[in-house]
């Protein structure tokens, strides 16, 4: 696994986007928040991300002892897989996690088994490595509207289900920005560089298994927009602006994904393999069409290569949601 020095971008207000070196560059980010000589990390990447995080801290003359909080927006492993290893090297740090996710960080056994079921053991080891337990005494469970005074910097934690039930986002009053994990969708900077930039960022929802809920996700996006935020920092990937436009795009695509899923699922109720294949194809077509309308200059194949993993997971999450809703109706 490549644990070479990580790429990072500095923003205003002591915010830095660090590349987690997960799967490919520009896929997953860790956000460093610096207030004087105090540091906080929001999302952790995987255990393999830890050496790179330490390198970036060193570049900024921060020691691991100065990391006071490690925050995971939710416990999916591209966001929280590195938390245990990071807590071991940052002895002063407390972990802040959603109450529904805390137990999975204190004892990750079930989380590991669940993720191995999706990826298989070999791929799991390659992607995530070891996931140590975190002592319960070092864990803070942040309920809805939990407020943290980070050396005069007010941070507000907001329960934002829809992508996952164990998901919160953070509103940072100082920078007027949101740290959104996966609630405010996925927006890859690679697509920006291939448009003539009149269009701004391209965003689409993350409907990953197993707790996707379209109604809850719509409500969480609206809730985020009710705060006076000028920027959002996404784990996938980095800083975006024009939040009202992006929110509108997300609302449209959630509805579109749900409509596509319903059509395909009803037409192929007996054959789940066929349903999955067609859904992956339809989601892929939908996003390629949207990106081309967005003036993205990449070829269909380039777009597909970048989105293949997200589309596969989105399809699984949509099918999972569909099957649950059907079961409730019968």
TORPARO-957774 format. One line per 2 residues: number of its first residue (from 0); their letters; for each residue x, y, z of C-alpha. Coordinates in steps of 0.5 Angstrom, whole numbers, plus 2048, in hexadecimal, padded with zeros to 3 digits. Layout:
BEGIN
NUM	A	X/Y/Z; ...
This chain:
BEGIN
0	XX	800/800/800; 803/807/7FE
2	XX	804/80B/804; 808/810/801
4	XX	808/817/803; 801/81A/802
6	XX	7FE/81F/7FE; 7FB/825/802
8	XX	7F8/82C/800; 7F7/832/805
10	XX	7F1/836/806; 7EF/83C/80A
12	XX	7EE/83B/811; 7F3/836/813
14	XX	7F0/831/80F; 7F4/82C/80B
16	XX	7F1/826/806; 7F6/820/806
18	XX	7F5/81B/801; 7F4/814/805
20	XX	7F8/810/800; 7F1/80B/7FF
22	XX	7F1/808/7F9; 7F3/80D/7F4
24	XX	7F5/815/7F5; 7EF/81A/7F6
26	XX	7EA/814/7F8; 7EA/815/800
28	XX	7EC/81B/804; 7EE/81C/80C
30	XX	7ED/823/80E; 7F2/827/813
32	XX	7EF/82C/817; 7F5/831/81A
34	XX	7F3/836/820; 7FA/839/822
36	XX	7FE/833/825; 7F8/82E/825
38	XX	7F6/829/820; 7F0/825/81E
40	XX	7EF/820/819; 7E8/81F/816
42	XX	7E7/818/812; 7EE/814/812
44	XX	7EE/810/80C; 7F1/809/80E
46	XX	7F7/806/812; 7FB/807/80C
48	XX	7F9/80E/80C; 7FD/80F/812
50	XX	804/810/810; 802/815/80B
52	XX	7FE/819/810; 804/819/815
54	XX	808/81C/80F; 803/822/80E
56	XX	803/823/816; 80B/824/816
58	XX	80B/828/80F; 806/82D/814
60	XX	80A/82C/81A; 805/829/81E
62	XX	807/823/822; 802/81D/823
64	XX	801/81F/82A; 7FE/825/827
66	XX	7F8/822/824; 7F3/822/829
68	XX	7ED/820/825; 7EC/81A/820
70	XX	7E5/81B/81D; 7E1/816/819
72	XX	7DB/818/815; 7D9/811/815
74	XX	7DC/80A/816; 7DC/808/80E
76	XX	7E4/806/80E; 7E6/80B/809
78	XX	7E4/810/80E; 7E6/80C/814
80	XX	7EA/806/813; 7F0/80A/815
82	XX	7EE/80D/81C; 7F0/807/820
84	XX	7F7/807/81D; 7F7/80F/81E
86	XX	7F5/80F/825; 7FB/80B/826
88	XX	800/810/824; 7FC/816/826
90	XX	7FC/815/82E; 7F8/81B/830
92	XX	7F3/81A/82B; 7EC/819/82C
94	XX	7E7/815/827; 7E1/819/825
96	XX	7DC/814/822; 7D4/814/821
98	XX	7D1/810/827; 7CE/80B/822
100	XX	7D5/80A/81F; 7D9/80A/826
102	XX	7D9/802/828; 7DC/801/821
104	XX	7E2/805/823; 7E3/802/82A
106	XX	7E2/7FB/827; 7E2/7FB/81F
108	XX	7E1/7F3/81F; 7DA/7F4/81B
110	XX	7DC/7F9/817; 7E2/7F5/814
112	XX	7DE/7EF/813; 7D9/7F3/810
114	XX	7DE/7F7/80B; 7E1/7F0/80A
116	XX	7DB/7ED/807; 7DA/7F3/802
118	XX	7E2/7F2/800; 7E4/7EC/802
120	XX	7EA/7EB/807; 7F0/7EC/802
122	XX	7ED/7F2/7FF; 7EB/7F5/806
124	XX	7F2/7F4/809; 7F5/7F7/802
126	XX	7F0/7FD/803; 7F0/7FE/80B
128	XX	7F5/7FA/80E; 7F5/7FA/816
130	XX	7EF/7FD/81A; 7F1/7FD/821
132	XX	7EC/7FE/827; 7EB/805/82A
134	XX	7EB/806/832; 7E4/808/834
136	XX	7E7/80D/838; 7EA/811/832
138	XX	7E3/811/82E; 7DE/817/82E
140	XX	7D7/816/82C; 7D5/81C/828
142	XX	7CD/81C/828; 7C9/821/824
144	XX	7CB/828/825; 7D1/826/829
146	XX	7D5/82C/82A; 7DD/82C/82A
148	XX	7E1/832/82C; 7E8/831/828
150	XX	7EC/836/82B; 7E7/83C/82A
152	XX	7E5/839/824; 7DD/837/824
154	XX	7DC/830/821; 7D5/82D/820
156	XX	7D3/826/81F; 7CD/824/81B
158	XX	7C9/81E/81B; 7C9/81D/813
160	XX	7C6/816/811; 7C4/814/80A
162	XX	7CB/811/808; 7CC/80D/80F
164	XX	7C8/80D/815; 7CF/80F/819
166	XX	7D1/815/815; 7D2/81C/818
168	XX	7D4/822/814; 7D8/828/817
170	XX	7D6/82F/817; 7DD/834/818
172	XX	7DA/83B/81A; 7E1/83E/819
174	XX	7E2/83C/812; 7DB/83C/810
176	XX	7DC/835/80D; 7D9/82E/80E
178	XX	7DD/827/80E; 7D8/822/80B
180	XX	7DB/81B/80B; 7D6/818/806
182	XX	7D0/81C/807; 7D1/821/802
184	XX	7D3/81C/7FD; 7D9/81B/7F9
186	XX	7DD/820/7F5; 7E3/81E/7F1
188	XX	7E8/824/7F0; 7EB/820/7EA
190	XX	7E4/822/7E6; 7E5/829/7E7
192	XX	7EC/829/7E4; 7E8/826/7DE
194	XX	7E3/82C/7DD; 7E4/833/7DB
196	XX	7E2/834/7E2; 7DC/839/7E0
198	XX	7D8/833/7E3; 7DB/832/7EA
200	XX	7DB/82C/7EE; 7D8/826/7EC
202	XX	7D4/822/7F2; 7D0/81B/7F2
204	XX	7CD/818/7F8; 7D1/812/7FC
206	XX	7CB/80D/7FD; 7D0/807/800
208	XX	7CD/801/803; 7CA/800/808
210	XX	7C6/806/80B; 7C5/80A/805
212	XX	7BE/80E/806; 7BC/813/801
214	XX	7B7/817/805; 7BC/817/80B
216	XX	7C2/819/806; 7BD/81F/803
218	XX	7BC/822/80A; 7C3/821/80C
220	XX	7C5/825/806; 7C0/82B/807
222	XX	7C2/82B/80F; 7C9/82C/80D
224	XX	7C7/832/808; 7C3/835/80E
226	XX	7CA/837/811; 7CE/83D/80E
228	XX	7D3/839/80B; 7D7/83C/805
230	XX	7DC/835/804; 7DB/82E/805
232	XX	7E1/829/806; 7DF/822/803
234	XX	7E3/81C/805; 7E2/81A/7FD
236	XX	7E5/81F/7FC; 7E8/826/7FF
238	XX	7E5/82D/7FF; 7DE/82F/7FB
240	XX	7DB/836/7FB; 7D4/837/7F7
242	XX	7D0/833/7FD; 7C9/835/7FA
244	XX	7CA/833/7F3; 7CE/82C/7F5
246	XX	7C8/82B/7FA; 7C3/82B/7F5
248	XX	7C7/827/7F0; 7C7/822/7F6
250	XX	7C0/822/7F7; 7BF/821/7F0
252	XX	7C3/81B/7EF; 7C1/818/7F5
254	XX	7BA/818/7F2; 7BD/815/7EC
256	XX	7C0/810/7EF; 7BA/80D/7F2
258	XX	7B6/80E/7EC; 7BB/80A/7E8
260	XX	7BB/805/7EE; 7B4/804/7EE
262	XX	7B3/803/7E6; 7B9/7FE/7E6
264	XX	7B7/7FA/7EC; 7AF/7F9/7EA
266	XX	7B1/7F7/7E3; 7B6/7F2/7E6
268	XX	7B3/7F0/7EC; 7B5/7E8/7EB
270	XX	7BC/7E9/7E9; 7C0/7ED/7EE
272	XX	7C7/7EC/7EA; 7C4/7EF/7E4
274	XX	7C1/7F5/7E8; 7C8/7F6/7EB
276	XX	7CB/7F6/7E4; 7C6/7FB/7E1
278	XX	7C6/7FF/7E7; 7CD/800/7E7
280	XX	7CD/802/7DF; 7C7/807/7E0
282	XX	7CA/80B/7E6; 7D1/80B/7E2
284	XX	7CD/80E/7DC; 7C9/813/7E0
286	XX	7D0/815/7E3; 7D4/815/7DD
288	XX	7CE/819/7D9; 7CE/81E/7DF
290	XX	7D5/81F/7DF; 7D5/820/7D7
292	XX	7D0/825/7D8; 7D4/828/7DE
294	XX	7DA/829/7D8; 7DE/824/7DB
296	XX	7E3/823/7D5; 7E5/81C/7D7
298	XX	7E3/816/7D3; 7DE/811/7D5
300	XX	7E3/80C/7D7; 7E7/811/7DC
302	XX	7E1/813/7DF; 7DF/80B/7E0
304	XX	7E5/809/7E3; 7E5/80F/7E8
306	XX	7DE/80D/7EA; 7DE/806/7EA
308	XX	7DF/804/7F1; 7DA/80A/7F3
310	XX	7D5/807/7EE; 7D5/800/7F1
312	XX	7D4/802/7F8; 7CF/807/7F6
314	XX	7CB/802/7F2; 7CC/7FD/7F8
316	XX	7C9/802/7FD; 7C3/804/7F9
318	XX	7C1/7FC/7F8; 7C2/7FB/7FF
320	XX	7BD/801/801; 7B8/7FF/7FB
322	XX	7B8/7F8/7FE; 7B7/7FB/805
324	XX	7B1/7FF/803; 7AE/7F9/7FF
326	XX	7AE/7F5/805; 7AB/7FA/809
328	XX	7A5/7FB/804; 7A4/7F3/804
